[in-house]
């Protein structure tokens, strides 16, 4: 198993920042602006001011906001020796914060990795059933990383990993509009017309799935490869939609997440996204 670090090309660019300041609603209304709020923002917080404990720790790479909130419920996070009981208080820094009695390290700059997840492992830190996890396969020496979204046990392909909990959350939110592309090998009968109908979305067992751009790539007998692009990424979405259409999915591969692709990554291989590519992607994402 290897980790490849591609050479930096061209001059160094400025380090990406998280300076995405929002104008308060009152001021925006006074000026007559109509631009919507960016997903995940909070009017009570400024990027350069006090922030909720959950957000602050997510930025520091402790985990996602949800992970941090769970740690708080479990009594694992303290401030100056006092157990935190709820994530709402605003703090200006990490000073005095501990997790499991250990001081929280200052956050480092955002990093993003591409990982070619194989089938037969779960996207989690541990599994009560004792199954293999992605962390059993990742090379030693990497920083603490969190997966962006999940891939099922039997699903393979591109899995993004980051050390920034807030960036992870932004990439996962459907409101951010980040596309995911999958290739599915399925058995059964399906037409291109049926697949094109998915562009209107579909409801299955009371769950509404949004727009899906689906195309029949090739067919051999009753076996076919289908490419599907979506932005929501609900739990087992691709499998459930295809099974609802009467198909049996035998293999599922995620080939793209946003502008990042599986490209030439071998199974089990991980590669850091170059800093300039990450910077440009975040600029486009924040527009």
C-alpha positions in Angstrom: 0.0 0.0 0.0 1.5 3.3 -1.0 1.0 7.0 -0.5 2.0 9.3 -3.4 2.6 13.0 -3.0 2.6 14.6 -6.4 5.2 17.3 -7.0 4.1 20.9 -6.6 3.8 22.6 -10.0 4.2 26.3 -10.6 4.6 29.0 -8.0 3.3 28.7 -4.5 -0.1 30.1 -4.0 -1.5 31.8 -1.0 -2.7 29.4 1.8 -6.5 28.9 1.6 -8.5 30.7 4.2 -11.9 30.2 5.7 -12.8 33.9 5.5 -16.3 33.6 4.3 -17.9 36.5 6.2 -21.6 36.9 6.0 -23.4 40.3 6.2 -26.1 40.2 8.9 -29.6 39.8 7.6 -30.7 43.2 8.9 -27.9 45.0 7.1 -28.5 42.9 3.9 -32.2 43.8 4.0 -31.4 47.4 4.4 -29.3 47.4 1.3 -31.9 45.5 -0.6 -29.6 42.5 -1.3 -31.2 39.2 -2.2 -28.3 36.8 -2.2 -29.1 33.7 -0.1 -27.2 32.6 2.9 -24.4 30.1 2.2 -25.2 26.7 3.6 -23.9 26.0 7.1 -23.5 29.6 8.2 -24.8 31.0 11.5 -25.7 34.7 11.9 -24.6 34.7 15.6 -21.0 33.7 14.7 -18.3 35.4 12.7 -15.4 33.5 11.2 -13.0 35.9 13.0 -14.9 36.0 16.3 -16.3 33.6 19.0 -17.7 30.3 17.7 -19.7 27.5 19.1 -17.6 24.8 20.8 -18.8 22.1 18.3 -17.7 24.3 15.4 -14.4 25.2 17.0 -13.5 21.6 17.6 -14.6 20.6 14.2 -12.3 23.1 12.7 -9.5 21.7 14.8 -10.1 18.2 13.3 -11.5 16.6 16.4 -14.5 15.3 14.4 -17.5 16.6 12.6 -20.0 18.8 14.5 -22.2 15.8 15.1 -19.2 13.8 16.4 -18.3 16.6 18.8 -21.9 17.0 20.0 -21.9 13.2 20.8 -18.6 13.6 22.7 -20.1 16.4 24.7 -23.2 14.2 25.6 -20.7 11.6 26.7 -19.0 14.0 29.0 -15.6 13.8 27.2 -15.0 17.5 26.6 -14.1 20.0 29.3 -13.2 23.7 29.5 -10.7 24.6 32.2 -11.4 21.3 34.0 -15.2 21.7 33.9 -17.2 19.2 31.8 -19.1 20.9 29.0 -22.8 20.0 29.1 -24.0 21.6 25.8 -22.4 22.9 22.6 -24.0 26.3 22.5 -21.5 28.6 24.4 -19.3 30.7 22.2 -15.6 30.6 22.6 -12.9 32.7 21.0 -10.1 30.1 21.1 -9.3 26.5 22.0 -7.5 27.5 25.1 -8.5 25.4 28.1 -10.4 22.8 26.0 -9.6 19.2 26.5 -11.0 16.0 25.0 -10.7 12.9 27.1 -8.4 14.9 29.4 -6.0 15.8 26.5 -5.5 19.4 25.4 -6.8 20.2 21.9 -4.1 21.1 19.5 -4.3 24.2 17.4 -5.9 23.6 14.0 -3.6 23.2 11.0 -4.3 24.2 7.5 -7.0 22.3 5.6 -5.8 19.1 3.8 -7.7 16.9 1.4 -6.8 13.4 0.3 -8.2 11.1 -2.4 -8.5 7.4 -1.3 -9.5 4.5 -3.5 -11.6 2.5 -1.1 -11.9 -1.2 -1.8 -15.1 -3.2 -1.3 -15.2 -5.2 1.9 -14.5 -2.5 4.5 -16.6 0.1 6.2 -16.3 3.9 6.4 -15.9 4.2 10.1 -13.2 4.3 12.8 -14.3 1.0 14.4 -17.0 -1.6 13.9 -18.7 -3.5 16.7 -19.0 -6.5 14.3 -15.2 -6.6 13.9 -15.2 -5.9 10.2 -12.3 -4.2 8.5 -12.4 -0.3 8.4 -10.8 2.2 6.1 -8.5 3.1 8.9 -7.1 -0.4 8.9 -6.0 0.2 5.3 -4.7 3.8 5.4 -0.9 4.2 5.6 0.6 5.1 9.0 1.8 8.7 9.5 -1.2 10.5 8.0 -2.8 13.2 10.1 -6.1 12.6 11.8 -8.6 12.4 8.9 -12.4 12.2 8.5 -14.2 10.8 5.6 -16.4 13.1 3.4 -19.6 11.1 3.3 -19.6 7.4 3.3 -19.3 4.4 1.0 -21.1 1.2 1.9 -19.3 -2.0 2.9 -19.5 -3.4 -0.6 -19.2 -0.1 -2.5 -15.7 0.9 -3.8 -14.1 3.9 -5.4 -13.3 7.5 -4.5 -13.5 8.5 -0.9 -12.3 12.0 0.1 -10.7 12.4 3.5 -10.0 15.7 5.3 -8.6 17.0 8.6 -11.2 19.9 8.7 -14.6 19.1 10.1 -16.2 22.2 8.8 -14.9 21.6 5.3 -16.2 18.0 5.5 -19.7 19.3 6.5 -19.7 21.8 3.6 -18.9 19.1 1.1 -21.6 16.8 2.4 -24.5 19.3 2.5 -26.9 18.9 -0.5 -27.3 22.7 -0.5 -23.6 23.0 -1.6 -24.5 21.2 -4.8 -21.4 19.1 -5.0 -21.9 16.3 -7.5 -21.1 12.6 -6.9 -20.8 10.2 -9.9 -21.2 6.4 -9.6 -20.9 3.5 -12.1 -23.1 0.6 -11.3 -23.1 -2.9 -12.8 -26.6 -4.2 -12.7 -28.6 -7.2 -13.9 -32.1 -6.8 -15.3 -34.0 -4.9 -17.9 -33.9 -1.1 -18.1 -34.2 1.5 -20.9 -32.5 4.8 -21.3 -35.9 6.4 -21.2 -36.6 5.0 -17.7 -33.2 6.3 -16.6 -33.8 9.7 -18.0 -37.0 10.0 -16.0 -34.8 10.1 -12.9 -33.9 13.7 -13.7 -37.3 14.6 -12.2 -36.4 12.8 -8.9 -38.2 9.8 -7.5 -40.0 8.8 -4.3 -39.4 5.3 -2.8 -41.1 4.1 0.4 -41.8 7.7 1.5 -38.3 8.9 0.8 -37.8 11.6 -1.8 -34.7 11.4 -3.9 -33.7 14.5 -5.9 -32.5 14.9 -9.5 -30.3 12.1 -10.8 -28.6 12.2 -14.2 -28.4 8.6 -15.3 -27.1 7.1 -18.5 -26.9 3.5 -19.9 -23.2 3.1 -20.8 -23.2 -0.4 -22.3 -25.2 -3.6 -22.2 -24.3 -7.3 -22.6 -27.4 -9.4 -22.5 -29.2 -8.4 -19.4 -26.1 -7.0 -17.7 -25.4 -3.3 -18.0 -23.2 -0.6 -16.7 -25.0 2.6 -15.7 -23.5 5.9 -14.8 -25.4 8.1 -12.3 -24.6 11.6 -11.1 -26.4 13.1 -8.1 -25.9 15.8 -5.4 -27.8 14.5 -2.3 -26.0 11.3 -1.5 -28.7 9.8 0.8 -28.0 6.5 2.5 -27.6 3.7 -0.2 -29.3 6.1 -2.7 -27.9 4.5 -5.9 -28.7 1.0 -4.9 -32.2 1.7 -3.7 -33.1 3.6 -6.8 -31.8 0.9 -9.2 -33.4 -1.9 -7.1 -36.7 0.1 -7.2 -36.4 0.0 -11.0 -36.1 -3.8 -10.9 -32.3 -4.1 -11.2 -29.9 -6.2 -9.1 -26.7 -4.2 -8.4 -23.6 -6.5 -8.4 -20.9 -3.8 -8.3 -20.9 -0.1 -7.4 -18.0 2.3 -7.9 -17.9 6.0 -7.0 -15.7 7.6 -9.7 -16.1 11.3 -8.8 -16.8 13.7 -5.9 -16.9 17.3 -7.0 -14.1 17.9 -9.4 -12.0 15.1 -7.9 -11.9 11.7 -9.6 -10.6 8.3 -8.9 -8.3 8.8 -12.0 -5.2 6.5 -11.8 -5.4 5.7 -8.1 -4.9 2.0 -7.4 -7.2 0.2 -5.0 -6.1 1.0 -1.5 -4.0 4.0 -2.6 -4.2 7.4 -1.0 -2.9 10.7 -2.5 -3.0 14.2 -1.1 -4.7 16.9 -3.2 -2.2 19.6 -4.2 -2.6 22.8 -2.2 -3.2 25.0 -5.2 -5.9 22.6 -6.5 -7.6 22.6 -3.1 -7.4 26.4 -2.9 -9.0 26.8 -6.3 -11.8 24.3 -5.5 -12.7 26.0 -2.3 -12.9 29.4 -4.0 -15.3 28.0 -6.5 -17.3 26.2 -3.8 -17.7 29.4 -1.8 -19.1 31.4 -4.7 
